[in-house]
Structure formats: structure tokens, C-alpha cells
Amino acid sequence: MRQHPSKTIVGTVAGLLCLALAGCGLQSASGAVLGAEPGTIKPVKSLEDVPVTVAAKDFTEQLVLGNMMSTVLSVAGADVTNLSNTPGSFGVRQALLDGRVDISPEYTGTGWINYLGNDKPVKGEEQQYKAVYDADLKNGLTWLPYAPMNNTYAFAIAEKKGEELGITKLSQLADLPPEELTFCVESEFAKRDDGFVPMLEAYDLTESDLAKVTNLDTGVIYTATANGTCNFGEVFTTDGRIPGLDLRVLEDDREFFPLYNLSFVAKTSFL
């Protein structure tokens, strides 16, 4: 009969969120998860040999979080299956709903807009978290306490180009010459309800107003923006390549993008 570690899992995940925010000293740049021994995290009797399947999406921050969660639970004693690098948001979500996955890192805005089908975000971190928490209980899912890190969408421009155009916020896009309106976006963002086309509409633009839109993989957009392949690139606000490539993030001065605070979502039956 399967054990239900309950408060142990909640406490472990809360601790992991703290570790994630602290940086945690990851030393490997490879895709492999390094072995680990008990240290700060001790073996937990109620987790001993408990089967846990962890999933995470296929971009860097999610890979780090999924691998961290897998390592932490393994060190604590669980029998972990690590399914990090699952393609797309909906693949992980469906696996949770189907019961093939026990726990996954997720973002409050993604849950509220994309999974639960709401048109408008909820203002305020606590309010957005409570809304998605309450709504997903009926789906058999529990959102664990959220972290203050907000991995929302944004648009960035190379600092030098930003100085040239005199642009610091998204509402200034509509004032630029049409030939300067070149964008790089990932394919998923182009289709999202909280994505590219609705963002343009919120800032008084349509796709026909733009000179060019290029679909690129997430990781390529940062360098493409820095080297001028496009003037404006879709970025994630927590990505270290923003300062590393000297990119300027434009202020979302009409507060279009939802809050994307990090949480972990688990099957309620697992907790």
C-alpha cells in the first residue's frame, strides 16, 4: 500500500524553494544530475522508499528545479523517477491530471490563464496564488507555498539599441517607426492567451503593424536580440542572460503580463 508522506513533502518542497532562491551552488553545466549524499537535508523515515515521480518542462529554469527536486527527495529517502525535460507546458500538466506524475514546478500565472482558462490575471501575488490554489483543488491538485521569484514574460532590447530608440517601456512601441518593430518570439508564446498577439493589442498594435516576427527557440532569442537579428526579444524576467548580454527589459507599464510566481504543484492524493 502506498504511503502518503503529507507534511513531510510540503516541508521538503518549502525548503527546496528556499534553496532555489539562494542559488544553491550547482556546479555542473551538463544535463546529468549529480549524485548527492545527506547533508543539510537528512533522510526522512516517512519518505523511505516512497515512489515519487517528478516532472519539469524543457527549459533551463525548469530543468534546474526538476533536477533539484529529484535530488532533494532522493537524498531524503524517496524512490524518485525524474521526468525533467518534458516538452511543453501541457505535457506536464496532463501527466499530473492523469496521475502519471506526482509533483512538478509550476507558475501561478500559467495555471490561472493557460490551464484553468481565465482571460484576465489576478492582481497581487498572494491573491493570484490563492485564486489558482482554490480553483485547482477540484482537479485534485494542490499548489504548495509560492516563492517571491516572478518568472514572467517581458520584452527586451539590446541596451545600445534601446538608447538609440529612446525606449524604456512597452507603451512606447506604438510610437516607433514601423521598420523598427522587429520581434523574436518562441512558438508557444505566439499562441498563448497571455502571449504575443494579446500583448500587442494591449499596447495598441496588431501584427500587421510590425515589420517582421521571427519564431526562434527560447535560448536563441537572447543572442538574436543582443546581436540585432530582431530589435525586441521575448524573455523571461529571471533569466541571467539579460544582464549577461546587456539587454534592457522594457517596463510592462500597462501590467499586461500575469504574475508567474514559482510554486510546486502536487496531486492532492499524494500529499
C-alpha positions as CSV (number, residue, x, y, z in Angstrom):
1,M,0.0,0.0,0.0
2,R,1.4,3.4,-1.0
3,Q,2.4,5.7,1.9
4,H,1.4,9.3,2.0
5,P,4.1,11.5,3.4
6,S,1.9,14.6,3.7
7,K,3.5,17.3,5.8
8,T,7.0,15.9,5.0
9,I,6.6,16.6,1.3
10,V,5.2,20.1,1.9
11,G,8.2,20.9,4.2
12,T,10.7,19.4,1.8
13,V,9.3,21.5,-1.1
14,A,9.3,24.6,1.0
15,G,12.9,24.0,1.8
16,L,13.7,23.5,-1.8
17,L,12.1,26.8,-2.8
18,C,14.4,28.5,-0.3
19,L,17.4,26.7,-1.8
20,A,16.4,27.6,-5.3
21,L,16.2,31.3,-4.3
22,A,19.6,31.1,-2.6
23,G,21.3,29.8,-5.8
24,C,22.3,26.5,-4.2
25,G,25.8,26.2,-5.7
26,L,25.1,24.0,-8.7
27,Q,28.4,23.1,-10.3
28,S,27.6,21.1,-13.4
29,A,26.7,22.5,-16.7
30,S,25.8,19.1,-18.1
31,G,22.3,17.6,-18.4
32,A,23.2,15.0,-15.8
33,V,22.0,15.0,-12.2
34,L,24.9,14.7,-9.9
35,G,24.8,12.2,-7.1
36,A,24.3,13.6,-3.6
37,E,24.7,12.5,0.0
38,P,22.8,13.6,3.1
39,G,24.0,17.0,4.4
40,T,21.6,19.9,5.0
41,I,18.8,17.5,4.0
42,K,18.6,14.4,6.2
43,P,16.9,11.1,5.5
44,V,13.2,11.2,6.4
45,K,11.7,7.9,7.7
46,S,8.3,8.6,6.3
47,L,9.8,9.1,2.8
48,E,11.8,5.9,2.8
49,D,11.3,4.1,-0.5
50,V,8.1,6.1,-1.3
51,P,7.8,6.2,-5.1
52,V,7.8,9.8,-6.4
53,T,7.6,10.9,-10.0
54,V,8.9,14.4,-10.6
55,A,8.4,16.2,-13.9
56,A,9.6,19.5,-15.3
57,K,9.4,21.3,-18.6
58,D,12.1,21.6,-21.2
59,F,13.8,25.0,-20.4
60,T,16.7,25.8,-18.2
61,E,15.0,27.1,-15.1
62,Q,12.6,24.1,-15.1
63,L,15.4,21.6,-15.6
64,V,17.3,23.1,-12.7
65,L,14.2,22.9,-10.4
66,G,13.1,19.5,-11.6
67,N,16.6,18.1,-11.0
68,M,16.9,19.8,-7.6
69,M,13.6,18.4,-6.5
70,S,14.6,14.9,-7.7
71,T,17.9,15.1,-5.8
72,V,16.4,16.5,-2.6
73,L,13.7,13.8,-2.5
74,S,16.1,11.1,-3.3
75,V,18.5,12.2,-0.5
76,A,15.5,12.3,1.8
77,G,14.9,8.7,1.0
78,A,12.2,8.6,-1.7
79,D,12.4,6.3,-4.7
80,V,12.4,9.0,-7.4
81,T,11.7,8.9,-11.1
82,N,12.9,12.1,-12.7
83,L,11.0,13.2,-15.8
84,S,12.5,16.6,-16.2
85,N,12.8,17.9,-19.8
86,T,9.2,17.0,-20.7
87,P,8.3,19.1,-23.8
88,G,5.7,21.9,-23.4
89,S,3.6,23.1,-20.6
90,F,0.6,21.0,-21.3
91,G,2.5,17.7,-21.4
92,V,3.5,18.1,-17.7
93,R,0.0,19.3,-16.8
94,Q,-1.8,16.4,-18.4
95,A,0.6,13.9,-16.7
96,L,-0.3,15.4,-13.3
97,L,-4.0,15.2,-14.1
98,D,-3.6,11.6,-15.3
99,G,-1.7,10.6,-12.2
100,R,1.5,9.7,-14.1
101,V,3.4,12.5,-12.2
102,D,3.2,13.3,-8.5
103,I,4.8,16.8,-8.4
104,S,6.1,19.5,-10.7
105,P,7.4,23.1,-10.5
106,E,4.9,25.5,-12.0
107,Y,4.0,29.1,-12.2
108,T,0.8,30.7,-10.8
109,G,0.1,32.7,-14.0
110,T,0.4,29.7,-16.2
111,G,-2.0,27.8,-14.0
112,W,-4.6,30.5,-13.9
113,I,-4.5,31.6,-17.6
114,N,-3.4,28.6,-19.6
115,Y,-4.6,25.6,-17.6
116,L,-7.8,27.0,-16.0
117,G,-8.8,29.1,-19.0
118,N,-9.2,32.5,-17.3
119,D,-8.9,35.6,-19.6
120,K,-7.5,38.0,-17.0
121,P,-4.8,37.6,-14.4
122,V,-5.5,38.4,-10.8
123,K,-3.6,41.4,-9.4
124,G,-1.3,40.8,-6.5
125,E,1.0,37.8,-5.8
126,E,-1.0,36.4,-2.8
127,Q,-4.3,37.0,-4.5
128,Q,-3.2,35.2,-7.7
129,Y,-1.8,32.3,-5.7
130,K,-5.0,31.9,-3.7
131,A,-7.1,32.0,-6.8
132,V,-5.2,29.3,-8.6
133,Y,-4.9,27.2,-5.4
134,D,-8.7,27.3,-4.8
135,A,-9.6,26.6,-8.4
136,D,-7.3,23.6,-8.9
137,L,-8.4,21.8,-5.8
138,K,-11.4,20.5,-7.8
139,N,-8.9,19.0,-10.2
140,G,-7.2,17.0,-7.5
141,L,-4.2,19.2,-7.5
142,T,-2.6,21.2,-4.6
143,W,-0.4,24.3,-5.1
144,L,2.3,24.4,-2.4
145,P,3.5,27.7,-0.9
146,Y,4.9,30.0,-3.6
147,A,8.2,31.8,-3.8
148,P,8.7,35.5,-4.4
149,M,10.6,35.0,-7.7
150,N,8.3,36.1,-10.6
151,N,9.4,34.4,-13.8
152,T,7.0,36.4,-16.0
153,Y,7.3,37.3,-19.7
154,A,8.9,40.5,-20.9
155,F,10.4,42.1,-24.0
156,A,14.0,43.2,-24.1
157,I,16.1,45.2,-26.4
158,A,19.9,45.5,-26.7
159,E,21.0,48.3,-24.4
160,K,22.7,50.3,-27.1
161,K,19.7,50.0,-29.4
162,G,17.4,51.0,-26.6
163,E,19.4,54.1,-26.1
164,E,19.2,54.9,-29.8
165,L,15.4,54.5,-29.9
166,G,14.9,56.1,-26.5
167,I,12.6,53.3,-25.4
168,T,12.1,52.0,-21.8
169,K,8.5,50.8,-21.7
170,L,6.1,48.8,-23.9
171,S,3.7,51.6,-24.4
172,Q,6.3,53.4,-26.5
173,L,6.3,50.7,-29.1
174,A,3.4,52.2,-30.9
175,D,5.4,55.4,-31.4
176,L,8.3,53.8,-33.2
177,P,8.7,53.8,-37.0
178,P,7.3,50.5,-38.4
179,E,10.6,49.3,-39.7
180,E,12.0,49.2,-36.1
181,L,9.2,46.8,-35.0
182,T,11.0,43.5,-35.5
183,F,10.4,40.8,-32.9
184,C,11.7,37.4,-31.9
185,V,9.3,35.1,-30.1
186,E,9.1,31.4,-29.3
187,S,6.4,29.4,-31.0
188,E,4.4,28.6,-27.8
189,F,4.4,32.3,-26.7
190,A,3.0,33.2,-30.1
191,K,-0.1,31.0,-29.4
192,R,-0.7,31.7,-25.7
193,D,-3.7,33.5,-24.3
194,D,-1.3,35.7,-22.3
195,G,1.1,35.8,-25.2
196,F,2.2,37.8,-28.2
197,V,-1.0,38.8,-30.0
198,P,-2.9,39.8,-26.9
199,M,0.1,41.8,-25.7
200,L,0.2,43.7,-29.0
201,E,-3.5,44.5,-28.6
202,A,-3.0,45.7,-25.1
203,Y,-0.4,48.2,-26.4
204,D,-2.4,49.4,-29.4
205,L,-0.7,47.3,-32.0
206,T,-1.6,44.5,-34.4
207,E,0.7,42.0,-36.3
208,S,0.1,44.0,-39.5
209,D,1.8,47.0,-37.8
210,L,5.1,45.0,-37.4
211,A,8.0,44.8,-39.8
212,K,8.9,41.2,-39.0
213,V,8.2,38.5,-36.5
214,T,10.7,35.6,-36.2
215,N,9.9,32.4,-34.3
216,L,13.0,31.0,-32.6
217,D,13.8,28.6,-29.8
218,T,13.8,30.2,-26.4
219,G,17.6,30.1,-25.9
220,V,18.3,31.6,-29.3
221,I,16.2,34.7,-28.7
222,Y,18.5,36.3,-26.2
223,T,21.6,36.2,-28.5
224,A,19.4,37.2,-31.5
225,T,18.2,40.3,-29.6
226,A,21.7,41.2,-28.4
227,N,23.2,41.0,-32.0
228,G,20.3,42.8,-33.6
229,T,18.6,40.0,-35.6
230,C,15.5,41.5,-34.0
231,N,15.1,44.6,-32.0
232,F,12.7,43.1,-29.4
233,G,13.0,39.7,-28.0
234,E,10.7,37.7,-25.7
235,V,12.5,36.9,-22.5
236,F,11.8,35.5,-19.0
237,T,12.5,38.1,-16.3
238,T,14.6,35.7,-14.1
239,D,17.0,34.7,-16.9
240,G,20.6,35.5,-16.2
241,R,21.3,36.2,-19.9
242,I,19.5,39.5,-19.6
243,P,22.4,41.2,-17.7
244,G,25.0,38.9,-19.3
245,L,24.1,40.1,-22.8
246,D,23.5,43.7,-21.7
247,L,19.8,43.6,-22.6
248,R,17.3,46.2,-21.4
249,V,13.9,44.9,-20.2
250,L,11.0,47.1,-21.2
251,E,8.6,48.0,-18.5
252,D,5.2,46.4,-18.8
253,D,3.6,49.7,-17.8
254,R,0.0,48.6,-18.6
255,E,0.5,45.4,-16.4
256,F,-0.5,43.1,-19.2
257,F,1.6,40.0,-18.2
258,P,0.3,37.9,-15.4
259,L,2.3,37.2,-12.3
260,Y,4.3,33.9,-12.6
261,N,5.4,33.2,-9.1
262,L,7.1,29.8,-8.7
263,S,5.3,27.0,-6.8
264,F,5.2,23.3,-6.9
265,V,2.0,21.5,-7.8
266,A,1.3,18.0,-6.5
267,K,-1.5,15.5,-6.7
268,T,-3.6,16.1,-3.6
269,S,-3.8,12.4,-3.1
270,F,0.0,12.3,-2.9
271,L,0.2,14.8,0.0
